[in-house]
Amino acid sequence: MAFKRIYTKISNITKATCTLKAEGARYGELAKVNGMPAQVISVVDEDVTLQVFSGTEGVSSYSEVVFTGSPPTLKVSDLLAGRFLNGYGEPIDGGSELRGESRMIKGNAVNPIKRSSPSTLLATGIAGIDLNNTLVTGQKIPFFANPDQPYNEVLADVAMRAEADKIILGGMGLSNDDYLFFKNKFTKGGVLNKTVCFINTSENPPLERLLIPDMACTAAEYFANDQKQKVLILLTDMTLYADALAIVANKMDQIPSKDSMPGSLYSDLASIYEKSVQFAHGGSITIIAVTTLNEGDITHAIPDNTGYITEGQLFLKQDPDIGKVIIDPFRSLSRLKQNVIGKKTRSDHPQVMNALIRLYADAVNAKSKKENGFDLNEYDKRCMDFAKEYSRKLLAVDVNISIEQMLDTGWSLLKTYFKKYEVGIKEEFLEKYWNEEKTIKA
């Protein structure tokens, strides 16, 4: 049995941390402070600072501190599939204790030698993503959304539809309703056998959120690297994760950076997102993470830093013309889509995508003309009619069709509302896909 290091003299206590002198403590090591879970977050000589996940209420200068000698770990095996766990990797679903190999969480990023260039299509079934912002395995991309938008519902739909071997959900600060929503959705949808869920609810200590992404990444690395599977990590909400980082930094009297965030925010976020990888042996980890915006402010430190780290962004938007949430075609971007569109998808994909978005932009200009009292010509009216159908049939998040069907729908819309010379598509594709029998709506 390992010798326990026990101390009973704490020199400094804040609402979230405590500091004491201890020998042999290591950064990231777990401990118990007055029986409550804690983790070492700073070691300077013998001065050791621990973050107490549930807060330091009830902790005194003479409270007992017991160091475990090891960092947080997760027991990995195929038995992870179908389980709901907390931030410590403990079951919360009433099932049996986990069995498997214990692995440290928050390991290093993947060696570049083991990486290959992301070039495999990852279809989500959501037309606003697959058609305009196509994803590839090994990509990292955020969902930017306002707090009142149904971002968790969209993530659940992605989990249900995505062509992935395993789905890893990391929920941070979820309401109990959201937790039950995910659980019921995965159970009734028949995908529970390929999902692993790490859950921190709003009733749990906020600092426990800091463990969730690393637990999710550790599970993903097992399935992607060891089992050579295609893994998709879904994280929600990274803003609440960053808020937890700020709580710790504030209680340690660190000088805040932009928007009261800690100066380490960029590296903290990067350590998570950089776990995305396309392994040379075929396994992969793709990360889609929700970042909620404060009143739509994209310049806030959290989305601002996220944008530098990730490979694009997906924006949710309420479309007033159809009354549905859509993937915004103008603000959304997948920087890696060129690796697969027209190569791993049908050859007309880039042409159709560009034509649809350009004509949608013409519709936005026509709508602006109308709102400012200008007369609309016949082309303007057709563009506005087209935009409503485009949003309803291809941009709305509830559209669930294959990429082949998306392209066919795109052609149908183009032929319904426009003439050949108006769509700007190469003649070789017009000859193949344009049906002259289709009439143009006035």
C-alpha positions as CSV (number, residue, x, y, z in Angstrom):
1,M,0.0,0.0,0.0
2,A,1.4,3.4,-1.0
3,F,2.4,5.8,1.8
4,K,-0.1,8.7,2.0
5,R,1.2,12.2,2.4
6,I,-1.0,14.0,4.9
7,Y,-0.7,17.7,5.9
8,T,-2.8,19.7,8.4
9,K,-1.4,23.2,8.1
10,I,-2.9,25.4,5.4
11,S,-1.3,28.9,5.0
12,N,-3.8,30.6,2.7
13,I,-7.5,30.0,1.7
14,T,-9.6,31.7,-1.0
15,K,-13.1,30.7,-2.1
16,A,-11.7,28.2,-4.6
17,T,-8.1,27.5,-3.6
18,C,-5.9,26.8,-0.7
19,T,-2.1,26.9,-0.3
20,L,0.2,24.9,2.0
21,K,3.8,23.7,2.2
22,A,4.2,20.1,1.0
23,E,7.0,17.9,-0.3
24,G,6.9,16.0,-3.6
25,A,3.6,17.4,-4.9
26,R,3.2,17.4,-8.7
27,Y,1.3,19.7,-11.0
28,G,-2.1,18.1,-11.8
29,E,-2.0,15.7,-8.8
30,L,-5.3,14.9,-7.1
31,A,-5.8,15.4,-3.4
32,K,-8.5,15.6,-0.8
33,V,-9.0,18.8,1.2
34,N,-11.2,18.2,4.2
35,G,-12.5,15.1,2.3
36,M,-13.3,17.2,-0.8
37,P,-11.7,16.5,-4.2
38,A,-9.0,19.0,-5.2
39,Q,-6.2,19.3,-7.7
40,V,-2.7,20.8,-7.6
41,I,-2.6,23.9,-9.9
42,S,0.6,25.5,-8.8
43,V,3.9,24.3,-7.3
44,V,6.6,26.8,-6.4
45,D,9.4,25.2,-4.4
46,E,7.4,23.7,-1.5
47,D,4.4,26.1,-1.8
48,V,1.6,24.1,-3.3
49,T,-1.8,25.6,-4.4
50,L,-4.8,23.3,-4.9
51,Q,-8.1,24.2,-6.5
52,V,-10.9,22.7,-4.4
53,F,-13.6,21.7,-6.9
54,S,-16.6,22.3,-4.7
55,G,-15.1,25.4,-3.1
56,T,-13.4,25.9,0.2
57,E,-16.4,26.4,2.4
58,G,-15.8,24.5,5.7
59,V,-12.0,24.4,5.1
60,S,-9.9,25.8,8.0
61,S,-6.1,26.4,8.5
62,Y,-6.0,23.0,10.2
63,S,-8.0,20.9,7.7
64,E,-6.5,17.7,6.6
65,V,-5.0,17.6,3.1
66,V,-4.3,14.2,1.6
67,F,-2.3,13.8,-1.6
68,T,-3.1,10.8,-3.8
69,G,0.2,10.7,-5.7
70,S,-1.5,10.6,-9.1
71,P,-3.2,13.0,-11.6
72,P,-6.9,12.4,-12.7
73,T,-7.2,9.2,-14.7
74,L,-9.9,7.5,-16.8
75,K,-10.3,3.7,-17.1
76,V,-10.5,3.1,-20.8
77,S,-11.9,0.0,-22.6
78,D,-14.7,-0.8,-25.0
79,L,-17.0,-0.9,-22.0
80,L,-17.0,3.0,-22.0
81,A,-19.5,2.9,-24.8
82,G,-23.0,3.7,-23.7
83,R,-21.9,5.2,-20.3
84,F,-22.7,8.5,-18.6
85,L,-19.9,9.7,-16.4
86,N,-19.0,12.8,-14.3
87,G,-15.9,14.9,-14.4
88,Y,-13.9,12.4,-12.4
89,G,-14.8,9.5,-14.8
90,E,-17.2,8.0,-12.3
91,P,-20.6,6.5,-13.4
92,I,-23.7,8.7,-13.0
93,D,-26.0,6.3,-14.9
94,G,-26.5,3.8,-12.1
95,G,-24.4,1.3,-13.9
96,S,-21.4,-0.7,-12.7
97,E,-18.0,0.7,-11.9
98,L,-15.7,1.1,-14.9
99,R,-13.1,-1.5,-15.7
100,G,-10.1,-1.1,-17.9
101,E,-6.7,0.5,-18.2
102,S,-6.2,3.7,-16.2
103,R,-4.8,6.5,-18.3
104,M,-3.9,10.0,-17.3
105,I,-6.1,12.7,-18.7
106,K,-4.6,15.9,-20.2
107,G,-1.8,14.2,-22.0
108,N,0.4,15.8,-24.7
109,A,-0.8,16.6,-28.2
110,V,-0.2,13.9,-30.9
111,N,3.3,13.6,-32.3
112,P,3.3,15.2,-35.8
113,I,4.9,12.0,-37.2
114,K,1.7,10.1,-36.4
115,R,-0.6,12.7,-38.1
116,S,-1.7,12.8,-41.7
117,S,-3.4,15.6,-43.6
118,P,-7.1,15.7,-42.9
119,S,-8.8,14.6,-46.2
120,T,-11.7,12.3,-45.2
121,L,-15.2,13.5,-45.4
122,L,-17.2,13.7,-42.2
123,A,-20.9,14.0,-43.1
124,T,-23.3,15.3,-40.4
125,G,-26.6,15.0,-42.3
126,I,-27.2,18.8,-41.7
127,A,-27.3,20.4,-45.1
128,G,-26.1,23.8,-43.9
129,I,-22.9,22.1,-42.8
130,D,-22.3,19.4,-45.4
131,L,-23.2,21.5,-48.4
132,N,-21.6,24.9,-47.6
133,N,-19.2,24.1,-44.7
134,T,-18.1,20.5,-45.3
135,L,-16.2,19.0,-42.5
136,V,-13.3,16.6,-42.6
137,T,-12.1,14.1,-40.0
138,G,-9.4,15.5,-37.7
139,Q,-10.9,19.0,-37.9
140,K,-11.6,21.4,-35.0
141,I,-14.5,23.8,-35.4
142,P,-16.7,25.8,-33.0
143,F,-20.4,26.5,-33.1
144,F,-20.9,30.2,-32.3
145,A,-24.4,30.7,-30.9
146,N,-26.5,33.0,-28.8
147,P,-27.6,31.6,-25.4
148,D,-31.2,31.4,-26.5
149,Q,-30.5,29.4,-29.7
150,P,-31.1,25.6,-29.7
151,Y,-27.4,24.7,-29.9
152,N,-27.7,21.6,-27.8
153,E,-30.5,20.3,-30.0
154,V,-28.3,20.8,-33.0
155,L,-25.4,19.0,-31.3
156,A,-27.7,16.1,-30.5
157,D,-28.8,16.0,-34.2
158,V,-25.2,15.9,-35.3
159,A,-24.6,13.0,-32.9
160,M,-27.6,11.1,-34.3
161,R,-26.6,11.7,-38.0
162,A,-22.8,11.9,-38.1
163,E,-20.9,9.2,-39.9
164,A,-18.7,8.4,-36.9
165,D,-17.8,5.2,-35.1
166,K,-17.9,6.9,-31.7
167,I,-19.5,10.1,-30.3
168,I,-18.0,11.6,-27.2
169,L,-20.1,14.2,-25.5
170,G,-18.6,16.6,-23.0
171,G,-21.3,18.6,-21.2
172,M,-20.3,21.5,-19.0
173,G,-22.8,23.4,-16.8
174,L,-25.7,21.6,-18.4
175,S,-29.2,22.1,-16.9
176,N,-30.8,18.9,-15.7
177,D,-33.3,19.3,-18.6
178,D,-30.4,19.4,-21.1
179,Y,-28.8,16.4,-19.5
180,L,-32.0,14.4,-19.7
181,F,-32.6,15.6,-23.2
182,F,-29.2,14.2,-24.4
183,K,-29.8,10.9,-22.5
184,N,-33.3,10.4,-23.9
185,K,-32.3,11.4,-27.4
186,F,-29.4,9.0,-27.6
187,T,-31.4,6.2,-25.9
188,K,-34.5,6.5,-28.1
189,G,-32.4,7.2,-31.2
190,G,-30.5,3.9,-30.9
191,V,-27.0,5.5,-30.8
192,L,-26.3,4.9,-27.1
193,N,-24.0,2.0,-28.0
194,K,-21.6,4.3,-29.7
195,T,-21.7,7.3,-27.4
196,V,-19.7,8.2,-24.2
197,C,-21.0,11.1,-22.2
198,F,-19.1,13.1,-19.6
199,I,-21.6,15.4,-17.8
200,N,-21.2,18.3,-15.4
201,T,-24.6,19.9,-14.6
202,S,-25.3,23.4,-13.2
203,E,-25.9,21.7,-9.8
204,N,-22.3,20.4,-9.8
205,P,-19.3,22.5,-8.7
206,P,-18.3,24.8,-11.6
207,L,-14.6,23.9,-11.3
208,E,-15.4,20.3,-12.1
209,R,-16.1,21.5,-15.6
210,L,-12.4,21.9,-16.1
211,L,-12.0,18.1,-16.1
212,I,-14.7,17.4,-18.7
213,P,-12.9,18.2,-22.0
214,D,-9.8,16.3,-20.9
215,M,-11.9,13.2,-19.9
216,A,-13.6,13.4,-23.3
217,C,-10.3,13.7,-25.2
218,T,-8.8,10.7,-23.3
219,A,-11.7,8.5,-24.2
220,A,-11.5,9.7,-27.8
221,E,-7.8,8.9,-28.0
222,Y,-8.4,5.4,-26.9
223,F,-11.0,4.7,-29.5
224,A,-9.2,6.7,-32.3
225,N,-5.6,5.6,-31.7
226,D,-6.0,2.2,-30.1
227,Q,-9.1,1.0,-31.9
228,K,-8.5,3.0,-35.1
229,Q,-12.0,4.4,-35.1
230,K,-13.5,7.6,-36.5
231,V,-14.4,9.6,-33.3
232,L,-16.4,12.8,-33.0
233,I,-16.1,14.9,-29.8
234,L,-19.0,17.3,-29.1
235,L,-18.3,19.9,-26.3
236,T,-20.9,22.3,-24.8
237,D,-20.5,25.0,-23.6
238,M,-16.9,26.2,-23.9
239,T,-17.9,29.6,-22.5
240,L,-18.8,28.0,-19.2
241,Y,-15.5,26.1,-19.3
242,A,-13.6,29.4,-19.7
243,D,-15.7,31.0,-16.9
244,A,-14.4,28.2,-14.6
245,L,-10.9,29.1,-15.7
246,A,-11.5,32.7,-14.8
247,I,-12.8,31.7,-11.3
248,V,-9.6,29.9,-10.5
249,A,-7.4,32.7,-11.9
250,N,-9.4,35.3,-10.0
251,K,-9.1,33.5,-6.6
252,M,-5.4,33.1,-7.2
253,D,-5.1,36.9,-7.6
254,Q,-3.8,36.6,-11.1
255,I,-4.0,39.8,-13.2
256,P,-6.9,39.3,-15.7
257,S,-6.4,39.7,-19.4
258,K,-9.1,40.8,-21.9
259,D,-12.7,40.5,-20.7
260,S,-11.6,39.3,-17.3
261,M,-10.3,36.1,-18.7
262,P,-7.0,34.6,-17.5
263,G,-3.9,35.3,-19.6
264,S,-3.6,31.5,-20.1
265,L,-6.9,31.3,-22.0
266,Y,-5.4,30.8,-25.4
267,S,-3.1,27.9,-24.3
268,D,-5.9,26.4,-22.2
269,L,-8.3,26.3,-25.2
270,A,-5.5,25.2,-27.6
271,S,-4.6,22.2,-25.3
272,I,-8.1,20.9,-25.9
273,Y,-8.7,21.7,-29.6
274,E,-5.2,20.5,-30.6
275,K,-6.3,17.0,-29.6
276,S,-8.1,16.8,-33.0
277,V,-6.1,14.6,-35.3
278,Q,-6.2,12.4,-38.4
279,F,-4.0,9.5,-37.6
280,A,-1.9,8.0,-40.3
281,H,-3.3,4.6,-39.5
282,G,-6.9,5.8,-40.2
283,G,-8.4,6.6,-36.8
284,S,-9.4,10.2,-36.2
285,I,-10.6,12.7,-33.6
286,T,-12.8,15.6,-34.8
287,I,-14.0,18.3,-32.4
288,I,-17.1,20.4,-32.7
289,A,-17.6,22.7,-29.7
290,V,-20.3,25.2,-28.8
291,T,-19.2,28.7,-27.7
292,T,-22.1,30.8,-26.6
293,L,-21.8,34.5,-27.3
294,N,-22.5,37.4,-25.0
295,E,-25.1,39.5,-27.0
296,G,-23.6,38.2,-30.2
297,D,-20.2,39.7,-29.4
298,I,-17.7,37.8,-31.6
299,T,-14.8,40.0,-30.3
300,H,-15.0,38.7,-26.7
301,A,-11.9,37.0,-25.6
302,I,-13.4,33.5,-25.7
303,P,-14.6,33.4,-29.3
304,D,-11.7,35.6,-30.4
305,N,-9.1,33.2,-29.1
306,T,-11.2,30.2,-30.3
307,G,-11.1,31.6,-33.9
308,Y,-7.3,31.7,-33.9
309,I,-7.1,28.1,-32.8
310,T,-9.8,26.4,-34.9
311,E,-10.3,25.8,-38.6
312,G,-13.4,27.8,-39.2
313,Q,-16.6,28.4,-37.4
314,L,-20.3,27.6,-37.7
315,F,-22.9,30.3,-36.8
316,L,-26.5,29.6,-35.9
317,K,-29.0,32.2,-37.0
318,Q,-32.8,32.7,-36.6
319,D,-34.3,33.2,-40.1
320,P,-37.3,35.5,-39.7
321,D,-38.7,34.6,-43.1
322,I,-39.1,30.9,-42.4
323,G,-39.2,31.0,-38.6
324,K,-36.4,28.4,-38.3
325,V,-32.8,28.3,-37.1
326,I,-30.4,28.0,-40.0
327,I,-26.6,27.7,-40.5
328,D,-25.6,31.2,-41.5
329,P,-24.1,30.9,-45.0
330,F,-22.2,34.1,-44.8
331,R,-20.5,34.0,-41.4
332,S,-19.9,30.2,-41.3
333,L,-16.7,28.8,-42.7
334,S,-14.9,25.5,-42.9
335,R,-11.3,26.1,-43.8
336,L,-10.7,22.5,-44.7
337,K,-13.7,21.9,-47.0
338,Q,-11.5,22.3,-50.1
339,N,-9.8,19.0,-49.1
340,V,-13.0,17.1,-49.9
341,I,-15.6,19.0,-51.9
342,G,-15.6,17.9,-55.5
343,K,-13.1,15.2,-54.6
344,K,-14.8,13.0,-52.0
345,T,-18.2,14.5,-53.0
346,R,-19.8,14.9,-56.4
347,S,-17.7,17.0,-58.9
348,D,-20.4,19.7,-59.2
349,H,-20.4,20.4,-55.4
350,P,-18.2,23.5,-55.5
351,Q,-20.1,25.0,-58.4
352,V,-23.5,24.4,-56.9
353,M,-22.4,25.7,-53.5
354,N,-21.0,28.9,-54.8
355,A,-24.0,29.6,-57.1
356,L,-26.5,29.1,-54.3
357,I,-24.7,31.4,-51.9
358,R,-24.1,34.1,-54.5
359,L,-27.8,34.1,-55.4
360,Y,-28.7,34.1,-51.7
361,A,-26.6,37.2,-51.4
362,D,-28.5,38.8,-54.2
363,A,-31.7,38.0,-52.3
364,V,-30.4,39.8,-49.2
365,N,-29.6,42.9,-51.3
366,A,-33.1,42.8,-52.8
367,K,-34.6,42.5,-49.3
368,S,-32.6,45.6,-48.3
369,K,-33.9,47.5,-51.3
370,K,-37.5,46.6,-50.3
371,E,-37.0,47.7,-46.7
372,N,-35.6,51.0,-47.9
373,G,-38.5,51.7,-50.2
374,F,-36.9,51.0,-53.5
375,D,-38.8,49.3,-56.3
376,L,-37.9,45.6,-57.0
377,N,-37.4,44.3,-60.5
378,E,-38.5,40.8,-61.6
379,Y,-35.0,39.3,-60.8
380,D,-35.1,40.7,-57.3
381,K,-38.5,39.1,-56.6
382,R,-37.3,35.7,-57.9
383,C,-34.2,36.0,-55.7
384,M,-36.3,36.6,-52.6
385,D,-38.6,33.7,-53.3
386,F,-35.5,31.5,-53.9
387,A,-34.0,32.6,-50.6
388,K,-37.0,31.4,-48.6
389,E,-36.9,28.0,-50.3
390,Y,-33.1,27.7,-50.0
391,S,-33.4,28.4,-46.3
392,R,-36.2,26.0,-45.8
393,K,-34.8,23.1,-47.8
394,L,-31.1,23.4,-47.3
395,L,-30.0,25.9,-44.6
396,A,-32.5,24.9,-41.8
397,V,-30.9,22.8,-39.1
398,D,-33.7,20.3,-39.2
399,V,-33.0,19.2,-42.8
400,N,-31.5,15.7,-42.8
401,I,-30.5,14.5,-46.2
402,S,-27.5,13.1,-47.9
403,I,-25.0,15.3,-49.7
404,E,-26.1,13.8,-53.0
405,Q,-29.7,14.9,-52.2
406,M,-28.5,18.3,-51.1
407,L,-26.9,18.8,-54.5
408,D,-30.0,17.6,-56.3
409,T,-32.1,20.0,-54.3
410,G,-29.7,22.8,-55.1
411,W,-30.1,22.1,-58.8
412,S,-33.8,22.0,-58.5
413,L,-33.9,25.4,-56.8
414,L,-31.6,26.9,-59.4
415,K,-33.8,25.6,-62.3
416,T,-37.0,26.7,-60.6
417,Y,-36.0,30.3,-60.0
418,F,-33.3,31.2,-62.5
419,K,-32.2,31.0,-66.1
420,K,-29.1,29.3,-67.2
421,Y,-27.0,32.4,-67.8
422,E,-27.9,33.7,-64.3
423,V,-26.5,30.9,-62.2
424,G,-22.8,31.3,-63.2
425,I,-22.1,27.5,-63.4
426,K,-19.7,26.0,-65.9
427,E,-21.2,24.7,-69.1
428,E,-20.0,21.1,-68.5
429,F,-22.1,20.9,-65.4
430,L,-25.1,22.7,-66.9
431,E,-25.1,20.1,-69.8
432,K,-25.1,17.3,-67.3
433,Y,-27.6,18.5,-64.6
434,W,-29.8,21.3,-66.2
435,N,-33.2,20.0,-67.2
436,E,-34.8,22.4,-69.7
437,E,-38.3,21.1,-68.9
438,K,-38.2,22.9,-65.6
439,T,-40.1,26.2,-65.7
440,I,-39.0,29.4,-64.1
441,K,-41.3,31.0,-61.5
442,A,-42.2,34.6,-62.2
